Amino acid sequence: MIVLRTLVRAGPPGLTIGALGARSGITGSTLTHHMKILSAAGLVSQVRDGRQIICIAADYSEMEALAAYLLSECCADSDEPTKGHDHG
C-alpha cells in the first residue's frame, strides 16, 4: 500500500524507480514485486524514459472504483457492523 500511496502523492509526473524506492523505503526485488502486482491490477504503469523507468499511478478512476468496492464490502460478513459504515 505504501508504494501506491507514494505514487498517488507524487501525482501525474510519477517517480523514477530509484526515487520511488527512496521515498517509500522499499527497494530492490521487494519493490519490483510490488510494482508487478500493482501493474497487473491496473493501478500503476511504468514508462521507460531513456535509461530510467518512470512509475505512475495509472488510473485514478480505477483506484476510486477499487476503493468504493472495498468500502461497500466492509464488514459484510460481520455480526457487528462497524459504526459509520453503510451496508446497503
matplotlib code that plots the C-alpha trace (Angstrom):
import matplotlib.pyplot as plt

x = [0.0, 2.9, 4.1, 0.7, 0.3, 3.7, 2.9, -0.5, 1.2, 3.7, 0.9, 0.8, 4.5, 5.3, 8.7, 11.7, 12.1, 15.0, 13.0, 10.1, 12.3, 13.9, 10.5, 8.8, 11.7, 11.2, 13.9, 15.2, 13.3, 10.6, 9.8, 9.8, 7.4, 5.0, 5.2, 4.3, 1.3, 0.1, 0.7, -1.3, -4.1, -4.1, -3.3, 0.2, 2.1, 5.8, 7.2, 10.8, 12.4, 15.8, 17.6, 15.1, 11.9, 9.1, 6.4, 3.0, -0.3, -2.0, -5.7, -7.3, -10.8, -9.6, -8.4, -11.7, -13.6, -11.4, -11.9, -15.6, -15.8, -13.7, -15.8, -19.0, -17.8, -16.6, -17.9, -20.4, -19.8, -19.6, -22.3, -21.5, -21.2, -18.7, -20.2, -20.5, -20.4, -23.3, -24.1, -26.6]
y = [0.0, 2.4, 2.1, 3.1, 5.9, 7.2, 7.3, 8.9, 11.6, 12.2, 13.0, 12.6, 13.0, 9.9, 9.0, 7.2, 3.7, 5.0, 7.9, 5.6, 3.3, 6.2, 7.8, 4.5, 2.9, -0.2, -1.1, -4.0, -7.1, -6.2, -3.0, -4.9, -7.5, -4.7, -3.0, -6.2, -6.7, -3.1, -3.1, -6.4, -4.8, -1.8, 0.6, 1.7, 1.9, 2.0, 4.1, 4.0, 7.4, 6.7, 4.7, 5.5, 3.8, 6.2, 4.7, 6.4, 5.9, 4.8, 5.4, 7.4, 6.3, 2.6, 3.5, 5.2, 2.1, -0.2, 2.0, 2.1, -1.7, -2.3, 0.1, -1.5, -4.8, -3.5, -5.7, -7.5, -10.8, -9.4, -9.9, -6.4, -3.8, -1.0, 2.4, 4.8, 2.1, 1.7, -1.9, -1.1]
z = [0.0, 0.7, -2.9, -4.3, -1.8, -2.6, -6.4, -5.8, -3.7, -6.5, -9.0, -12.7, -13.4, -11.3, -9.9, -11.2, -9.7, -7.7, -6.3, -5.6, -3.6, -1.7, -0.8, 0.1, 1.9, -0.3, -2.8, -4.9, -5.5, -3.0, -4.9, -8.2, -6.7, -5.5, -8.9, -10.8, -8.6, -8.9, -12.7, -13.1, -11.1, -13.5, -10.7, -11.8, -15.1, -15.9, -18.8, -20.0, -20.4, -21.8, -19.2, -16.5, -15.6, -14.5, -12.3, -12.4, -10.5, -13.7, -13.4, -10.7, -11.8, -11.3, -7.8, -7.0, -8.2, -6.1, -3.0, -3.5, -3.9, -0.8, 1.3, 0.0, 1.2, 4.6, 7.5, 5.2, 7.0, 10.5, 13.0, 14.5, 11.7, 12.3, 13.2, 10.3, 7.6, 5.3, 4.4, 1.7]

ax = plt.figure().add_subplot(projection="3d")
ax.plot(x, y, z, "-o")
ax.set_aspect("equal")
plt.show()
